[in-house]
Amino acid sequence: MKLHTISINNLKRRKAKMAFLTIGLMVGIATIVSLVTLTRSMSSDIEKKMDEFGANILITPSSNALSMNYGGISLGGVAFDQREILEKDLAQIKTIANHMNVSAVAPKVLGGVKVGNHDVMLVGVNFDSELKMKQWWQIFGEAPKADNELLIGSDASKILNVGPGDSVNIKGEEFKVSGVLDQTGSQDDALVFVALKKAQQMLGKEGRITLAEVAALCSGCPIGDMVTQIAEKLPDAKVSAVQQVVEGRLKTLDQFKRFSYAIAGVVVFIGSLVVFVTMMGSVNERTVEIGVFRAIGFRKSHIMRIILLEAALVSILAGVLGYAVGMGGAGLALPFMAESRSAHLVWDATIAFGSVGLALALGLLASLYPAQHASRMDPTEALRAL
């Protein structure tokens, strides 16, 4: 009779105990799979939200400023040695070490213009980058597609009394209002947006920009290092990070990870104890059987292989079931824990193979002492129980 046949027959005879052993180990694996999958899925969801939040790095011209105070009264300030940022210099951002984390770069040029009897702020932007960065924008009408089209904020639209399809004269040029921004509650509501090249021409700032916003995918990327890297590439610019939201969300996720791994560790430890206790009980119940095997010539290694093979079969089954149950649990919990409804599970083959491998390792380690205990049984002592 082959050893694996003996192991399989033993499992068939003790279905209740083996089912209990499988469930105990399966719960531990399912817990780990659920927590790891939830953490990865939430990380992916937060990365997408980081992209939607817009800029988290701001690039402005560097200048020396002097605060004016006299008699305890602030008289404002004066800036001198004002430097400018050249649009072509922004290409250097793509050469930094962490350039893969840069999602979008949105240059802007600003200047005051007269529209009828009203003074408004004209902003030249690259609409493709701007719309990618500010995904919360809702536009009544369409985004500008030509140089003679513009996008106008909700407050500016009311002041100028124009809407989609109307025409606006700026510095002797006619522009069509292609769209109006819905209320954002920010400075965007009072601005008039046109194509970057057109705005530079109208404001006499060809090739120059007022500021640039950078959107970085920051789940796990070093914002501080990126700021330093960009500052080295653009020495005439001031680079600062807008990272309060990023840090808060990543810190929360990191705390959740630590809590998840702690809970998973406890559950795995309990599962290992279940395996150990169950296998020890099984060995003690099979004293006579093991004594007979030893009496008819089975070696100690044969006995150990029988016990460990039983544990391996049960562990593999527990790993497969644990992965399936864990993914199912993660799928049910994700909608309640993720930031957005569009969040989806991250399916990773590494987790699948890892769950089976972990279950097998835990099962074998927890069964090692019971197997050694069984192999050391004295055949004569075992046969006295007959």
Stockholm file with secondary structure:
# STOCKHOLM 1.0

chainA/1-386         MKLHTISINNLKRRKAKMAFLTIGLMVGIATIVSLVTLTRSMSSDIEKKMDEFGANILITPSSNALSMNYGGISLGGVAFDQREILEKDLAQIKTIANHMNVSAVAPKVLGGVKVGNHDVMLVGVNFDSELKMKQWWQIFGEAPKADNELLIGSDASKILNVGPGDSVNIKGEEFKVSGVLDQTGSQDDALVFVALKKAQQMLGKEGRITLAEVAALCSGCPIGDMVTQIAEKLPDAKVSAVQQVVEGRLKTLDQFKRFSYAIAGVVVFIGSLVVFVTMMGSVNERTVEIGVFRAIGFRKSHIMRIILLEAALVSILAGVLGYAVGMGGAGLALPFMAESRSAHLVWDATIAFGSVGLALALGLLASLYPAQHASRMDPTEALRAL
#=GR chainA/1-386 SS CCHHHHHHHHHHHTHHHHHHHHHHHHHHHHHHHHHHHHHHHHHHHHHHHHHHHCCSEEEEECCEEEEEEETTEEEEEEEESCCCEEGGGGGGGGGSTTGGGEEEEEEEEEEEEEETTEEEEEEEECHHHHHHHCTTCCEEECCCCSTTEEEECHHHHHHHTCCTTCEEEETTEEEEEEEEECCCSSGGGGEEEEEHHHHHHHHTCTTEESEEEEEECCSSCCHHHHHHHHHHHCTTEEEEECCHHHHHHHHHHHHHHHHHHHHHHHHHHHHHHHHHHHHHHHHHHTHHHHHHHHHTTCCHHHHHHHHHHHHHHHHHHHHHHHHHHHHHHHHHHHHHHSSSTTCCCCCCHHHHHHHHHHHHHHHHHHHHHHHHHHHTCCHHHHHTTC
#=GC SS_cons         CCHHHHHHHHHHHTHHHHHHHHHHHHHHHHHHHHHHHHHHHHHHHHHHHHHHHCCSEEEEECCEEEEEEETTEEEEEEEESCCCEEGGGGGGGGGSTTGGGEEEEEEEEEEEEEETTEEEEEEEECHHHHHHHCTTCCEEECCCCSTTEEEECHHHHHHHTCCTTCEEEETTEEEEEEEEECCCSSGGGGEEEEEHHHHHHHHTCTTEESEEEEEECCSSCCHHHHHHHHHHHCTTEEEEECCHHHHHHHHHHHHHHHHHHHHHHHHHHHHHHHHHHHHHHHHHHTHHHHHHHHHTTCCHHHHHHHHHHHHHHHHHHHHHHHHHHHHHHHHHHHHHHSSSTTCCCCCCHHHHHHHHHHHHHHHHHHHHHHHHHHHTCCHHHHHTTC
//
